[in-house]
Amino acid sequence: MNNVEIGENVIGIEKYLRKTDHIIRKKGREILNDFNMTSPQFIALQKLIGDGELTIGELSHKMKLACSTITDLIDRMEKNRLVVRKKDEKDKRVVRIQVQQIGHDLVQKVLQKRRLYLAEKLRNFEEKDKDFLRQSLETLYFAMKHEEDKKKDE
């Protein structure tokens, strides 16, 4: 492995990131259940809010799911008034998915509940420790993202 030594710290960091991720995902699913929403619906809303109005094909590509799966997902979300399909202004043959206000509000409520959960778990941390943790995770994220971005460019 490229002359990189895997020390005890790396082993511990990987182990606890994995365990923390598992707990956060589990809690996230519980929170989504409180809002009668599935993980794929939440992810789709986040992608649509972040990237703007997308077609079924574009959303399918971004979520790495089949177009038929995304169509079913959007059907259910439209039934719950989270999104609407609308014709593209420039090309009427193209249909884009637009997030409704209720969808925006729901995402904010879910994120707020997740943040409150995390704040509760961090309540006994000193501010300097929270700051160090945030900065360290941010640095790790950007190191990993940089590697991913380089792969895309190749």
N, C-alpha and C positions, 0 to 999 in steps of 0.2 A: 504493500500500500504506500506508494510515493514517499517512502522514508519518513512518514508522519507517525510518530509514536502515539499510541492510544494509552493515555495514563488514567489513573484512578479518577481524576477530576472529570475527564471526558466521559468515562463510563457512568459516573454518577449524574452528570448533567443530562446525558441522553436518557438515562433511567427515569429521572424525576420530571423531565420535560414530557416524556411519554405518559407517565402516570398522571401528571397534571392535566395534560391534554385529554386523557380519558375522562377524568372527573368533570372538566369543563364541558366536554361534549355531552356527557350524561345529564348534567345540570341544564345545559342548553336545551336538550330534548324535553326535559320536564317543563321548562319555561314555555317552550313552544306549545306543549300540550295544554297549558293554561290558556293559551290564546287560540286553541283549536287550529293549529297550523303545523304542517310537516316541515322537516328540515329542507327538502328540495324547494318547497314554496318560499321559505325564508331566504334561501340562497338566491333563488330567481329574483325575488323582490330586491335584494341587495345589489345584484348585478344590474338590474334594470334601473335602479335609482342611481347607481354609480356610473353606468355607461350611457344612460339615456335610453330612449326608445329603441328597441331592437326588434328584428324579425325573429320568427320561430327558429329559422336556420342559424342566425347569429347567436341567439341564446343557447341553442343546442350545442353549438361549437364551444362556447365559453363554459358551459356546464359539463361538457363531455358526456352528453346523453343523446339518445336517438331523437330525431325530430318528432316521431310518433309519441314518445314519452313526454316531450316538452309540450306537444299539442294537448295531451290529456291533462297535464299539469296546469296549463293556461286555461283550459276549459273549467277546471275546478276553481281556479283563482278568479276567473271572470264571474262564475256563479256566486262567489262570495264577495263580489264587488271590489276586489283588490286591484284588478287591472281591467282594461278594455282593449279590444283590438280596434285599430283605426287605420284608415288608408293613408299611405304616404302622400304628402303634399305634392311632390314632384312626379311620382310614378304611382298612379292609382292601382296598378296591379300588385304593388308591394303593401303588405299589411304589417304594421308595427304594433308592439305591445306597449301600452302607456299605463303607468302606475297611477291609480286613483289616490285621492287624499287619504282614504281609509287605509290603503296599503302603506303610505308614508308614515301615518300615525302608528300603525301596528309595528313597523320596524323600529321606530323610536321607543315605543313602550317595551318591546322585547330587549333592545339594547340597554335601556335604563334598568330593567330588572336584572340583567346579567351583570351590569356594572355595580349594582347594589350588592349582589351576591359576592362579587370579588372584593368590594370595599369592606364587607363584613369579615371576610377571611383575612384581610390585610390590616384590620383595625388595630392590632397590637404591634404592628411594625412601626418603627420610627420613620419619620419622613425621609431622612437620609437613606435609609435602607430601601424604601419604596422607590426613591429616585434612582438609586444604584441598580435596582432590579429592572426598572423601566429602561434605563440607558443601556444596560447589558443586553436585554432582550432586543432592543432596537438595533444595536450594533450587530448582533447575531442575525437578525432578520435581514438587514441590508447586505451582510456578507453572503447570505444564502441567495438573496434576490439578485445580487450582482452576478453570481454564478449562473443562475437561471437565465438572466438577460443575455449573457454571453452565449449560451447554448442556442437561444432563439436567433441570434445574429449570424450563427455559423451556417 
